[in-house]
Amino acid sequence: MEVTLNYIIVIFLIGFIGSFISGMVGIGGSIIKYPMLLYLPPLFGLAAFSAHQVAGVSAVQVFFATIGGVWAYRKGGYLNKKLILYMGISILAGSFIGGYGSKLMTESSINLIYGILAALAAIMMFVPKKGIDDIPLDKVTFNQWLAAILAFVVGVGSGIVGAAGAFLLVPIMLVVLKIPTRMTIASSLAITFISSIGSTFGKIATGQVQFVPALIMVVASILASPLGAKAGQKMNTKVLQVILAILILATAIKIWVDIL
């Protein structure tokens, strides 16, 4: 694909918008960037990316967007290290097993599993979350084994379909583990970063990454993700929950439309 100024601007803006939202609401951002990369370039007269190319570029970009988000949240006590450790190790193990096991499954069964997980995530986001943001950050407690088991299940599911799975983690952390909104956002970025390590290096090692668009997206991520995180820290937590709920619901709808 020829690299023109138009090409650089379009790819940069896709990366910037996706990473800003990613930093703000604590999800890897591939929910937003995947459809944008797939459908927007042809509208601007550029050649379309294949689904494999989009997945490769998205994986690299999520890796850098989550680093940027975590860096912006490093102060203020928002990163729960114990939560990140338990859920990060579990999701990494699960995603390796899911990624390996996906070879034994049909594409339709993989999509169905993802559709069910996405629907559950969307339902959880509309469950009332009274009082979770009244808990002081240094007094937050959670069931460590439950956190590890749920992260492992998300890891297997996301490994099967090749996604980071943050949009599934966030409602689990809010609704089941009762983690305050800002701590959920910051910690889920760190957990998503851990889970994206395997998929990023796997895609690079197997030659699925186009390096020019990936590099443009990475630059956009490094700039936009910390800005999104700063915006998220200033926003009302109820507003953040509504934005998250809409994004997760839109993801669930898109997955089910693809299945049906």
N, C-alpha and C positions, 0 to 999 in steps of 0.2 A: 504494500500500500504506500503510495507517494505521500511524503510528509510535507504538507503545505502549512501556511500560517492558519488557514481555516481549520485544518485538521488539528493543529496544536491547541487552538482556542476551544474548539468543541470538546475535545477529550479533557482539557484542563478544567473547563466549567463543570462537566459531568463529575469529575473527581472532587472538585471543590464543594459543590452542593451536597453530594453524598457524604463527604467526610465531615462537613459542618454539622449535618443532621446526626451523623454517627457520634461525634464528640458530645453533642448536646443531650442525646437520649440514651447513650450507652449501648448501642448495638453496632455491630461491625459495619453496617451500612451497605452490605451487598444486596439487601432487600431493595434499596433505592437504586443503587448503581447498576445492578444486573439488567433490569428492564431498560434503564436509560442507555446503557452501552449497546444493548441489542437493537433498540428501535430508533434512537435519535440520530446517529451518524448518517443513515441514508436520507433523512429529512433535510440534512444540510449538504447533500450532494456527495457524501463520502461513501466508500464501499462499506457494506455491512460486515460486522464481525460474525464469525460462527459462534455457536453456543459454547464450544470448547475453548475458543479464544477468549470469550467474555469471562468464563469461569476462571481461566488462568490469570487474566489481568486483575479480576476482582479479588482473587486470593492474595496476590501480592499487595494490592492496595489496602485491603482490610488489615493486613499485618502492620503496615505503616500508620494507618489511621488510628488503630488502637494504641500504638506506642505514643502517638501525639496526644491522644485523649488522656491516657494514664499519666503522662508527664504533667499535663495541666491540672490534674486532680491530686498530684502527689502531696500537696499541703492541705491542711484543714481537717485531717483525720477521716477523710471519706473512703480511703482504701482499707478494707478489712482484711488484713494479711492472712488470718486463720481461714476465713471464708475463701479467699483466693487460692490458698494452698490446697484445701480439701476439694473444692470444686474444680480447680485447674488440673490437678493430677488425675482426677476421675474422668473429666471430659476428654483429656488427652488420651487416656487408656481406652475409653469408649470409642473415640473417633478412629483410633487405629484399628480396633476390632471391626467397627462398622465399615470402614473403608475397605478392609480386606474381605469381609463377608459379603459386601455388595456384589462381588463377582458371581456369587452363587444365586443371586436373586434376579427376577425379571424386572424390567424397567417400570412396568405398571404397578408391581407390588411395592417397589421402592417409593414411587410417587404417592401411593396410597398411604403408606406409613407416614410420610412427610405431611400429607394432607390432614391426617388424624391429629398429629402432633401440633400442627399450626392451628387447627380448629380449637383444640384444648387450650392453647396459649391465648387465643383471642377471647375465649369464654372467661378465662382467669382474669384478663385485664379489666373486665367489667364487674368483677366481684368487688363490693365495697372494701376499702382499705382504711378503716377508721383507726386513728391513733398511732399508725406506724411512724409518722414523722414527728411525733411528740417524744419519742425515745431519744435520750442523749446518745450521741455517737459512741461514746466510751462505755455505754451500758448495754450495747447491743449483744444479745446472745442468740444462739441458734442450735438446732440438733445437728451435730457434726456428721453422724452416720447418714441421716436422711439427706443432708446436703450432698454428701459424696455419692449416694445411690442415685439420686435424681440427676446429678450432673453426668454420671456414667450413662444413664438411659438416654439423656439428651445427646451425649457424645456418640453413642452407637447410632442413633437416628440421624444426626447431622453428618457423621462419617459415611453412612450409607448413601446419602444424597449429595455429599460434597459441599456442605455449607457450614458456617461457623456455629450456628445454633444459638446465637445470643438472643434472638427474639423469643426463643423458648425459655432461656435462662431467666430473663428479666421478670416475667410473670410468676415463675416459681419462687424467685427470691422475694418478691413483693408479697405474694398471697400465701405461700406455704411456709416460708422461713421467716416471714415478718421482718424483713430488712428495710430500714428507711429508704425513701426514694433516691436521695442523692448518693447514699452509700451503695445502693443497688447499681446505679448508673456507673459510678467510678469502678466498683469491684467487677462488674460484668465486662467492662472494657478490658480489664487486666486478664480475666478468665478467657475472654474471646481472643486476646493476643496469644495466650498459651495454646489455645485450641487451633489457632491459625498457623502456628509454626509448622506442624506436620503437613497440612494441606499446601502451604506455600512452597516448602522445599520439595514436596512430592511433585508439584506441578512444574517447578523449574527443572527438576531432575529428569522428568519425562518429556521435556521439550514442549510443554503446553502453553508457555508464556511468550507473548510478543513483547520484546523488551522496550521498543520505542513508546507505545501507548502506556505500558506499565510504568516507565520512568516519568512520563508526564503526569500520570495519576498519583504517583508517589510524591512528587513535588507539591501537587495540589493538596494531598493529604496532610503533609507536614505543616503546611500553612493553615489549612482550614480546620483540622480536628481540634487543636488547642483553642481556636476562636469559638468553636461550637461548645466546647467544654466550659469556657468562661461564660458564655451566654446561658448555658444550662444552670450554672451555679447561681445566677442572678434571677432566674425565672421561678415563679411560684410552683411548688411541687405538684399541685393539682393540675396546672397547665401542662407540666411535663408528662404526667400520667395520661392525660387526654391525648396528647400527641403520640405517645407510645401506643395507646390503645388503638388509635386510628391506623397507625403504621402496621401493627400486628394483624389487625382485622383485614386490612388491604392485602397483606401477604397471604393470609389464609384464603381469602376469596380468589386471589390470582392462582394459587396452587390448585384449588378445587375446580376452577374454570379450565385449567390445563388438563386435569384428570378427566373431567367430564366432556 
